[in-house]
Structure formats: structure tokens, C-alpha cells
Amino acid sequence: MIEFWAVYGVYLFPVLIFLLFCAAAFVSARWLGPFAVKLAEKLNRPYIAEALRIFVRPAAYCLLSLGVLSAVSTLPQRVHAAAPWLAVTGRVCAIACIVFFTVGLVRAVHIVPALLLGMSSKLDLGTGKALAHFLTSILQAFIFLVAATIVLDILGYNINGVLTALGLGSLSFALAGQDIVSNIFGGIIIITERPFEIGDWVKTADVEGSVEDISLRSTKIRTLDDALTVVPNQKFTSAAITNWTRLNRRLSQFTLGFAYATPADTLQLVCADLREMLAAHPQVLADTVQVRFLEFGASSLDVFVQFYVKTTQIAEYRAVREEINAKILEILQTRGASLAFPSRSVYLSSV
């Protein structure tokens, strides 16, 4: 028995250490983590609860990695001499911990949109979906950059040398990446000035549709024919943007062309009836109604009609226009007025 402990006892201690860390990982993942999550929920801290829920599993994996490192470090020196590859255990475990926590941080970044939207509703910060999504992308890129830098340092790479090499190549990178930088700054301008947000219906000289996504480099727009168009952000910094979603009211403007045979008094009565009908319509802003006989057209007497509709929804607006058009036809039939057709008079002379 004494000989057994003398020979194998030095190996049992590392095993016990590893089993201890395994037990700690199990307890933290099975009981401590869920308990902390429930406690945060009871204290009405939903974002903290979600962050704890995300980090429960990465923390358990890190405990396992630390258990492997501790167990290996307590092995006898002759074991390390016989297995030189054990020397890299420390680096592997450190990199594993970094990877686990990086995954947790990247997942936790997705809490940012809900957090910002919650703060904006309480503090009136003016933040929106686009800002939350943009900050999420920035934070994820920063986390990956920091994690990669730490991993390179652990692997023995000279970070200063890497930065110096990047500095020497910065000119060529700047020349090659001018469009990328312009698009990134375009995205920042979109977020700060907020000409539109995710879900808005926008129109530019090149594209019209619903904004689906705003990223560092580009904006994705779903057009009316359900095609997805990817527009570089710099395009929005130098182009006029019409945001139909932010309409306060919708303009309706058209011309009615009456036949030249229409009597003057009939035309005046039709204009008066149109003004009265539009002003009385519940969906029309009465003080914006304009009905005027303005032009002698090439083949018609042109009456200009303009008014604003209260609704901004396109489907409701079209329903209002249909109802108004039907009432216009009733007025024309009642007054005996007819609309003109494009016509041309041809005179033939005999020689």
C-alpha cells in the first residue's frame, strides 16, 4: 500500500484537482447560475438576468479549462519531461477561456438593442432600431479584434511588430479602402442624422422600398417587387432621400380637363360643387382644398384640383381617392359636364 501511494499518489492529486474543478463547473452551471438569473429577475433586472444566462455556460467551460491547467501543472516533472507537448497546455487553456468568453460577449451584445430601446422610451434619447443595430455591429467587431490581439500575444507574436507592419501598410490600405471608409462614415451619418430607420419606406433617385437592415457598409432595401437591393451607405450622404413613412399628411393633386363646349356657368358650378364635396369629406383637410379653373389646354378647359388627405397609409389613401373620384363623377353627371378627349381639328381646303 505504501509503495502504491509512493508510485501513484503523485498522479492522484492532479486527478482530484481536475475533478474538483469539474464539480465546481457543474455546480455553477446547474445551480449557482440559474439561481443568480432568478434573483436578477425577481429584482426586476431583465438585462442583467439575460447576461447572466448567457455567461453561465462559458463560465463553466472556463472552469474546466482551468481544471485541466491546474491538473497538468501539478504533474511530476518526469511526466513533463516525457511529454513535452504538455508545455503548451497553458496556452491552449488560456486561448480556450478567451474563446469561451468571446462567444459569451458576442452573444451578450445582442442585449444592446433592447437596452437602448428601453432607455430611449424612458429617457427620450432618440435612439432607434438602426442605432441599436449599428452599435451591435461595432461592439462585435471590437470584441473580435481585442480577442484576436490577445490570442496572438499568447501565441508569442510580437503585437508591436504586427502594429508596425500595419502602420507601414496603412497608406496602401487607405488608398484601397477609401470606399469602405466612406461607407462607414456614411453609416455613422445615417445613424446620427436619422433620415430613416429600419422599417421606413424611403425613395432615392436610384431605389425605393422598405429599409430592412443598416450595417457598417451598406443599407438593405426591399423594393416594391420584393427584390432586395444593397445600397452603399455613401450613396445616402450625397443624394436626396424621401421618407414616405414620416408623412404627416398625403398630397393629392390632379387636373380635370373639360370639353370646350362646356358653358362657363356650368364650369363654375362644377368647381363650387367639387370644393364643397372635398371640404366636407372626413378624410380631407378642408383648409387645403383648392379647385381652380386655371388653363386653356390644347383640347380642354383645365381645372386644377389639390387637397391633402389625413391618412398617410397608402392603402387607406387609395381608398379615399377612389371614393372621391366616384363623387366627382356624380357631380359631373348631375351638372351635365363632360370631360374632354385629346382631339385635333383638321381643315381641308379645295384648290
Secondary structure, DSSP 4 states (H G I P E B T S, - for coil): -HHHHHHHHHHHHHHHHHHHHHHHHHHIIIIIHHHHHHHHHHTT-HHHHHHHHHHHHHHHHHHHHHHHHHHHHTS-HHHHHH-GGGGGHHHHHHHHHHHHHHHHHHHHHTHHHHHHHHHHHHH-----HHHHHHHHHHHHHHHHHHHHHHHHHHTT--HHHHHHHHHHTHHHHHHHTHHHHHHHHHHHHHHHH-S--TT-EEE-SS-EEEEEEE-SSEEEEEETTS-EEEEETHHHHSS--EEGGG-SSEEEEEEEEE-TTS-HHHHHHHHHHHHHHHHH-TTB-GGG-EEEEEEE-SSSEEEEEEEEES---HHHHHHHHHHHHHHHHHHHHHHT--BPPP---------
